[in-house]
Amino acid sequence: MGTVRNAVELYLLDSRLLIVEFIGNSIIVIVQLMVAYHLDFRPLMVDAYLMMFTGIAYLANLSAECYVHQPRGTVSRETLLFLAACFSISMMTFLSVYYFVDSCGQLVADSDYNADEGTVLLELLFGSIALLWDAVVLTAFYFQNEHATKAQALTPSEPSLGETVSKLLENIQDGDETHLLGKMRGFNMFAASVNVTSDSIRATAMVLGGIVLLLDGGDNATSVDAIIMIIMSIPLMAVSCFALFIALGFYSKNFRRRAKSTYNVVPVEEGDTLNTEESGKNSYSTF
């Protein structure tokens, strides 16, 4: 009974965290878009659209997490969690590459504009709000991990976020279906936390750009924003590549091995009797 209770608590904690994360991101995006359209301020508008993509990634993580406790359908819960995590990581990879390419294009275009103090303050304000919100969410992820770690003693089939990340590159032994489901949930939350990290890097670039423009008097605003974003996008792309590498390793060590060990077809000729001792020699993988 205690195991079931702790598993339900972990599920509710993960779901609530993702719901709050998605709602907060959506509110910031809506307000920022309204202000950007009203002032016709393109940098603020583009930043809001990029945050919208991050919100879509959060929604994918949340949908997969909520599907875990639904009746089993045509798509396995483990597969859906893994696909949602990969989608979230792929979205972050796309955004990091977009930051870099778009910023390089702005430098080459040489179309600087001079931002007035009001627009610079708005950019600094929204960047600070987004950065503060990301700090709150990352703190919530930390406490979620602490809670999961304490519950781990009673629910060994539900590994915590920290344990999942630390063991992703190790030789993970095959477990039963419940253990695999727990690892997939941990991986899904890991992907969501990676997206929060990428969004905090984007917000940091906004804040730094606003500070530099205030000190510089608003001159060469395009170049300043582009240079800062190029510098910030480099570690962001590195994090994206690392997360994709983890995803590939996770797939290889869990899904491929599980498919080879579980779904075996034994060719049996008509009139023959199936010998379970010899089936391992004649079987082949359907994966």
C-alpha positions as CSV (number, residue, x, y, z in Angstrom):
1,M,0.0,0.0,0.0
2,G,2.8,2.4,0.8
3,T,4.5,1.7,-2.5
4,V,1.3,2.6,-4.4
5,R,0.8,5.7,-2.3
6,N,4.4,7.0,-3.0
7,A,4.1,6.2,-6.7
8,V,0.9,8.2,-6.9
9,E,2.5,11.1,-5.0
10,L,5.4,11.2,-7.4
11,Y,3.0,11.2,-10.4
12,L,1.0,14.0,-8.9
13,L,4.1,16.0,-8.1
14,D,5.5,15.6,-11.6
15,S,2.2,16.5,-13.2
16,R,1.6,19.6,-11.1
17,L,5.1,20.8,-11.7
18,L,4.7,20.5,-15.5
19,I,1.2,22.2,-15.3
20,V,2.5,25.2,-13.3
21,E,5.5,25.4,-15.6
22,F,3.3,25.4,-18.8
23,I,0.8,28.0,-17.3
24,G,3.5,30.4,-16.2
25,N,5.3,30.2,-19.5
26,S,2.0,30.8,-21.4
27,I,1.2,33.9,-19.3
28,I,4.6,35.4,-19.9
29,V,4.3,34.7,-23.7
30,I,0.8,36.2,-24.0
31,V,1.7,39.4,-22.1
32,Q,5.0,39.8,-24.0
33,L,3.3,39.3,-27.4
34,M,0.6,41.9,-26.5
35,V,3.2,44.5,-25.5
36,A,5.5,43.7,-28.5
37,Y,2.6,44.1,-31.0
38,H,1.4,47.3,-29.4
39,L,4.9,48.8,-29.6
40,D,5.8,47.0,-32.9
41,F,9.0,45.9,-31.2
42,R,10.4,43.0,-33.2
43,P,13.1,41.6,-30.8
44,L,10.5,41.3,-28.1
45,M,8.1,39.7,-30.5
46,V,10.6,37.1,-31.8
47,D,11.6,36.2,-28.2
48,A,8.0,35.6,-27.3
49,Y,7.5,33.2,-30.3
50,L,10.6,31.3,-29.2
51,M,9.2,31.0,-25.7
52,M,6.0,29.7,-27.3
53,F,8.0,26.8,-28.9
54,T,9.4,26.0,-25.4
55,G,5.8,25.9,-24.1
56,I,4.9,23.4,-26.8
57,A,7.7,21.2,-25.5
58,Y,6.4,21.5,-21.9
59,L,3.0,20.5,-23.2
60,A,4.4,17.4,-24.8
61,N,6.1,16.4,-21.5
62,L,2.9,17.0,-19.6
63,S,0.7,15.0,-22.0
64,A,3.0,12.0,-21.8
65,E,3.1,12.2,-18.0
66,C,-0.7,12.3,-17.8
67,Y,-0.9,9.3,-20.2
68,V,1.1,7.1,-17.8
69,H,-1.8,6.2,-15.7
70,Q,-4.3,5.8,-18.5
71,P,-5.4,2.3,-19.7
72,R,-2.8,0.8,-22.0
73,G,-3.6,1.6,-25.7
74,T,-2.0,0.9,-29.0
75,V,1.1,3.0,-28.1
76,S,2.9,1.8,-25.0
77,R,3.3,4.3,-22.1
78,E,7.1,3.8,-22.1
79,T,7.3,4.6,-25.8
80,L,5.1,7.7,-25.5
81,L,7.2,9.0,-22.6
82,F,10.4,8.4,-24.6
83,L,9.0,10.1,-27.7
84,A,7.8,13.1,-25.7
85,A,11.2,13.5,-24.1
86,C,12.9,13.3,-27.5
87,F,10.5,15.9,-28.9
88,S,11.3,18.2,-26.1
89,I,15.0,17.8,-26.5
90,S,14.7,18.2,-30.3
91,M,12.8,21.4,-29.8
92,M,15.6,22.8,-27.6
93,T,18.1,21.8,-30.3
94,F,16.1,23.6,-33.0
95,L,15.9,26.7,-30.9
96,S,19.6,26.7,-30.0
97,V,20.6,26.4,-33.7
98,Y,18.0,29.1,-34.6
99,Y,19.5,31.5,-32.0
100,F,23.0,31.0,-33.5
101,V,22.0,31.2,-37.2
102,D,19.6,34.2,-36.8
103,S,22.2,36.1,-34.7
104,C,24.9,35.5,-37.3
105,G,22.5,36.7,-40.0
106,Q,21.8,39.9,-38.1
107,L,25.5,40.7,-37.9
108,V,26.0,40.1,-41.6
109,A,23.0,42.2,-42.6
110,D,24.5,45.2,-40.8
111,S,21.1,46.7,-40.2
112,D,21.6,48.2,-36.7
113,Y,18.9,50.3,-35.1
114,N,19.1,52.6,-32.1
115,A,16.7,51.5,-29.3
116,D,15.2,54.2,-27.1
117,E,15.4,53.8,-23.3
118,G,11.8,52.7,-23.0
119,T,12.1,49.7,-25.3
120,V,15.4,48.7,-23.7
121,L,13.8,48.8,-20.3
122,L,11.0,46.6,-21.6
123,E,13.4,44.1,-22.9
124,L,15.2,44.1,-19.6
125,L,12.0,43.8,-17.7
126,F,10.6,40.8,-19.6
127,G,14.0,39.1,-19.6
128,S,14.2,39.5,-15.8
129,I,10.7,38.2,-15.3
130,A,11.5,35.1,-17.5
131,L,14.8,34.6,-15.7
132,L,13.1,34.8,-12.3
133,W,10.4,32.4,-13.4
134,D,13.0,29.9,-14.7
135,A,14.8,30.1,-11.3
136,V,11.6,29.3,-9.5
137,V,10.9,26.3,-11.8
138,L,14.5,25.0,-11.5
139,T,14.2,25.2,-7.7
140,A,10.9,23.3,-7.9
141,F,12.7,20.6,-10.0
142,Y,15.3,20.4,-7.3
143,F,12.7,19.8,-4.5
144,Q,10.9,17.4,-6.8
145,N,14.2,15.4,-7.1
146,E,14.6,15.5,-3.3
147,H,11.1,14.2,-2.8
148,A,11.6,11.4,-5.4
149,T,14.9,10.5,-3.8
150,K,13.3,10.1,-0.3
151,A,10.4,8.0,-1.9
152,Q,13.0,5.9,-3.7
153,A,13.5,3.8,-0.5
154,L,9.8,2.7,-0.7
155,T,9.4,2.7,-4.4
156,P,12.5,1.2,-6.0
157,S,10.7,1.0,-9.4
158,E,10.4,4.8,-9.6
159,P,14.0,6.2,-9.9
160,S,14.5,9.9,-9.1
161,L,15.4,12.5,-11.7
162,G,19.0,12.7,-10.4
163,E,19.5,9.0,-10.3
164,T,18.2,8.7,-13.8
165,V,20.6,11.3,-15.2
166,S,23.6,9.9,-13.4
167,K,23.0,6.4,-14.6
168,L,22.0,7.1,-18.2
169,L,25.5,6.4,-19.5
170,E,26.1,3.4,-17.3
171,N,25.4,-0.2,-18.3
172,I,21.7,-0.3,-17.1
173,Q,20.5,-3.9,-16.6
174,D,17.2,-5.0,-18.1
175,G,14.3,-4.7,-15.6
176,D,10.7,-5.5,-15.6
177,E,8.0,-3.3,-17.3
178,T,7.3,-1.3,-14.2
179,H,11.0,-0.5,-13.8
180,L,11.3,0.6,-17.4
181,L,8.2,2.8,-17.0
182,G,9.8,4.5,-14.0
183,K,13.0,5.2,-15.9
184,M,11.0,6.6,-18.9
185,R,9.2,9.0,-16.5
186,G,12.5,10.1,-15.0
187,F,13.9,10.7,-18.6
188,N,10.8,12.7,-19.5
189,M,11.2,15.0,-16.5
190,F,14.9,15.3,-17.3
191,A,14.0,16.5,-20.8
192,A,11.7,19.1,-19.3
193,S,14.4,20.3,-17.0
194,V,16.8,20.7,-19.9
195,N,14.2,22.9,-21.7
196,V,13.9,25.1,-18.6
197,T,17.7,25.4,-18.6
198,S,17.7,26.5,-22.3
199,D,15.0,29.0,-21.6
200,S,17.0,30.5,-18.7
201,I,20.0,30.9,-21.0
202,R,17.7,32.8,-23.5
203,A,16.4,35.0,-20.7
204,T,20.0,35.7,-19.5
205,A,20.9,36.8,-22.9
206,M,18.0,39.3,-22.9
207,V,19.0,40.7,-19.5
208,L,22.6,41.1,-20.5
209,G,21.6,42.7,-23.8
210,G,19.4,45.2,-22.0
211,I,22.1,46.1,-19.5
212,V,24.7,46.7,-22.3
213,L,22.2,48.8,-24.2
214,L,21.4,50.9,-21.2
215,L,25.1,51.5,-20.6
216,D,25.7,52.2,-24.3
217,G,22.8,54.5,-24.7
218,G,20.8,52.2,-27.0
219,D,23.2,52.4,-29.9
220,N,23.8,49.4,-32.2
221,A,21.1,47.5,-30.6
222,T,20.9,44.7,-33.3
223,S,24.7,44.0,-33.1
224,V,24.7,44.0,-29.3
225,D,21.7,41.5,-29.2
226,A,23.3,39.3,-31.9
227,I,26.7,39.1,-30.3
228,I,25.3,38.2,-26.9
229,M,23.0,35.6,-28.3
230,I,25.8,34.0,-30.3
231,I,27.9,33.7,-27.2
232,M,25.0,32.3,-25.2
233,S,23.9,29.9,-28.0
234,I,27.2,28.0,-28.1
235,P,26.8,26.4,-24.6
236,L,23.1,25.9,-25.4
237,M,24.0,23.9,-28.5
238,A,26.5,21.9,-26.4
239,V,23.8,21.0,-23.9
240,S,21.5,20.1,-26.7
241,C,24.0,17.7,-28.3
242,F,24.7,16.1,-24.9
243,A,21.0,15.6,-24.3
244,L,20.6,14.0,-27.7
245,F,23.5,11.7,-27.0
246,I,21.9,10.7,-23.7
247,A,18.6,10.0,-25.6
248,L,20.4,7.7,-28.1
249,G,22.1,5.8,-25.3
250,F,18.9,5.5,-23.4
251,Y,17.1,4.1,-26.5
252,S,19.9,1.6,-27.1
253,K,20.2,0.4,-23.6
254,N,16.4,0.0,-22.9
255,F,14.3,-0.3,-26.1
256,R,16.6,-2.2,-28.4
257,R,17.8,-4.7,-25.8
258,R,14.3,-5.1,-24.5
259,A,13.0,-5.8,-28.0
260,K,15.7,-8.4,-28.7
261,S,15.2,-10.2,-25.4
262,T,11.4,-10.1,-25.4
263,Y,10.1,-10.4,-28.9
264,N,11.6,-13.5,-30.3
265,V,10.1,-15.6,-33.1
266,V,10.8,-19.3,-33.2
267,P,10.4,-21.0,-36.6
268,V,8.5,-24.2,-36.2
269,E,7.9,-26.5,-39.1
270,E,4.6,-28.4,-39.5
271,G,4.5,-31.5,-37.4
272,D,7.4,-30.4,-35.1
273,T,7.0,-29.9,-31.4
274,L,8.2,-26.7,-29.9
275,N,11.2,-27.3,-27.6
276,T,11.7,-24.5,-25.2
277,E,15.3,-25.5,-24.6
278,E,16.2,-25.3,-28.2
279,S,14.1,-22.1,-28.9
280,G,16.9,-19.8,-27.9
281,K,19.2,-21.3,-30.5
282,N,16.7,-21.0,-33.4
283,S,15.1,-17.7,-32.5
284,Y,15.8,-14.4,-34.1
285,S,14.9,-10.8,-33.2
286,T,12.0,-9.1,-34.9
287,F,13.3,-5.7,-34.1
